[in-house]
Amino acid sequence: METAHENSSMATGRVIGNPGVAPDHFLLTLRLPSEFATPQPGQFVMIRDPERDEPLLPRPLSVYRFHRENDQAIMDLLYRVTGRGTSLFSRMKRGASLNVLGPLGRGFTLQRDVRQVILLAGGVGVAPMTFLLHEGYLRNTSPQEIIITAYVGARTAKLLTGLDRLKGFCNLRTATDDGSAGYHGLVTDFLRCDIGGYEPEKTIIYACGPSAMIRSLGLILKKSTIRCEVSLEERMACGIGACLGCAVKVKDVQGSSAYRRVCREGPVFDIREIALNFRPAEQDIRL
């Protein structure tokens, strides 16, 4: 979606709030100029503290929520502290400024011919899933037209975030590795138990989470015809496709190997396009 970058711009955002919502998880709310373009579900922004010389590179964060109030725009970004950059963000107070580049990337494709929509989220992958639910499907369809089910997984119950934006809006199913909430096990294993109950030709899956989750989902769907789009979590330096640092291996239309930039041709891909042995982002990213 080339027009996504054509509509992007650099803006100064002001911090309205930045509370902790779970251990090492924060919800950053920014006030933006009214001319900031409305992001599409699945798009992201690059943010950087203009008052600091380091870390040098901006950080990519998925849009969790976006709305307009009078002559301004309000954007929520859900993030997890994984390194120095995000640690510095977690200390930002109300009134602080951030450089915001966006919206960026190729978002999700809305499907009107389906009966079942499945949202699969691991960790902060719940952010783009929640935005897709509210701005993609609930805004444009009635509950009678499409049944939406969200599978959300985390290591423990304390790390399940974003549930307040899901409860009451869809069928919510949670999973934790330690069994402290919902299904005891991986969220993909939970989906595997239910997958036979969904009609392939009337179902679409959207997913975002760690690489291991995406690979597991790909294996589950290997012999299925269910449509599936995934948002990849990948290290990014520029966010506009210039540095090629976020390239992932995919299969082109002839079935040959090729590389695509997550920030430009993604972050959303058809799961059957990507090579399932791409770099484990959760191990490599230290944002």
DORO-164373 format. One line per 10 residues: number of its first residue (from 1); their letters; for each residue x, y, z of C-alpha. Coordinates in steps of 0.5 Angstrom, whole numbers, plus 500, padded with zeros to 3 digits. Each point is the difference from the previous one (the first is absolute). Layout:
<sites>
NUM> a> X,Y,Z  ...
</sites>
This chain:
<sites>
1> metahenssm> 500,500,500  504,506,497  495,505,502  502,498,507  506,504,500  498,505,496  495,502,505  505,500,506  504,506,503  504,502,506
11> atgrvignpg> 496,503,505  502,502,508  496,496,505  498,503,507  500,494,505  493,500,504  501,494,504  505,494,500  497,496,506  503,493,501
21> vapdhflltl> 494,495,498  504,493,502  507,498,502  505,504,495  494,502,496  498,507,499  494,504,496  503,506,497  495,505,498  502,506,495
31> rlpsefatpq> 496,506,498  502,501,493  498,506,495  494,500,496  503,499,493  503,493,503  497,495,495  496,495,503  503,493,500  497,494,497
41> pgqfvmirdp> 500,493,504  507,497,500  504,506,499  505,503,505  504,506,502  507,501,501  501,504,506  507,504,503  501,504,506  503,507,497
51> erdepllprp> 503,502,506  505,494,500  506,499,496  499,492,501  497,495,499  502,503,493  494,496,496  493,501,501  496,494,502  494,497,497
61> lsvyrfhren> 493,499,504  493,497,497  494,505,501  496,498,505  494,505,500  499,506,496  495,506,500  499,507,499  498,505,505  498,507,497
71> dqaimdllyr> 506,503,497  505,494,502  501,493,499  501,495,506  504,494,499  502,494,505  506,496,500  500,493,504  508,498,501  504,495,504
81> vtgrgtslfs> 507,502,503  505,496,496  506,504,500  503,507,501  496,504,495  493,498,503  503,500,507  501,508,499  493,500,497  497,497,506
91> rmkrgaslnv> 503,506,504  496,505,496  496,505,504  494,504,498  501,506,495  507,497,497  501,500,493  501,494,495  502,500,492  494,496,497
101> lgplgrgftl> 501,497,493  494,497,497  496,497,499  504,495,496  499,493,497  495,496,497  494,498,504  495,494,500  495,499,495  493,500,502
111> qrdvrqvill> 496,494,497  493,501,499  498,493,498  502,496,507  495,498,505  506,499,505  506,504,502  505,498,505  505,504,503  506,497,503
121> aggvgvapmt> 505,504,504  506,499,504  503,505,505  499,507,498  498,497,493  493,502,503  501,507,498  499,499,493  495,495,501  496,505,504
131> fllhegylrn> 500,505,495  498,496,495  494,497,504  497,507,501  502,504,494  500,495,495  494,495,501  496,503,506  500,507,497  497,497,493
141> tspqeiiita> 496,494,502  495,498,504  501,494,505  495,496,497  504,500,493  506,498,503  502,495,506  507,503,503  504,496,505  507,502,503
151> yvgartakll> 505,495,502  505,504,505  506,497,503  505,502,505  505,496,505  496,502,506  493,503,502  504,506,502  503,501,493  493,500,496
161> tgldrlkgfc> 499,507,498  494,504,496  495,495,502  495,506,502  500,502,492  498,493,499  495,498,505  493,501,498  502,501,493  502,493,497
171> nlrtatddgs> 500,493,503  507,500,504  504,494,502  506,501,504  506,495,501  506,501,504  507,495,500  499,499,508  492,499,500  499,506,504
181> agyhglvtdf> 494,502,496  496,497,494  503,494,496  507,497,503  505,500,495  501,504,493  495,504,497  502,497,493  498,493,504  493,503,502
191> lrcdiggyep> 499,502,493  502,493,498  495,497,504  494,504,497  502,501,493  496,494,497  494,504,502  501,505,496  498,500,492  506,501,496
201> ektiiyacgp> 496,504,494  497,504,505  505,502,505  506,505,500  506,500,506  504,506,501  506,499,505  506,504,503  505,498,505  507,497,501
211> samirslgli> 503,496,494  499,493,504  492,502,500  500,501,493  504,494,498  496,496,504  493,503,497  503,499,493  501,492,501  493,500,503
221> lkkstircev> 498,503,493  504,496,496  495,495,498  494,505,500  497,505,495  498,505,506  503,507,498  505,503,504  503,507,501  506,501,505
231> sleermacgi> 503,506,503  508,499,501  504,502,505  506,502,498  506,505,501  500,506,496  505,506,499  496,505,496  493,498,499  500,502,493
241> gaclgcavkv> 503,495,496  507,503,499  505,496,504  497,493,498  502,498,508  493,497,501  500,495,493  496,493,501  501,495,496  493,498,496
251> kdvqgssayr> 498,496,494  498,504,493  495,498,495  504,495,497  502,497,507  507,502,500  503,504,506  500,507,500  501,505,506  495,506,502
261> rvcregpvfd> 500,505,504  496,500,507  499,507,500  498,501,493  497,494,497  498,498,507  499,500,506  494,496,498  501,494,495  496,494,498
271> ireialnfrp> 503,494,504  501,496,494  505,505,497  505,500,506  505,495,501  499,497,507  507,500,502  501,507,500  504,503,506  497,500,507
281> aeqdirl> 498,507,501  499,499,508  508,498,500  503,505,496  496,506,501  502,504,506  496,507,499
</sites>
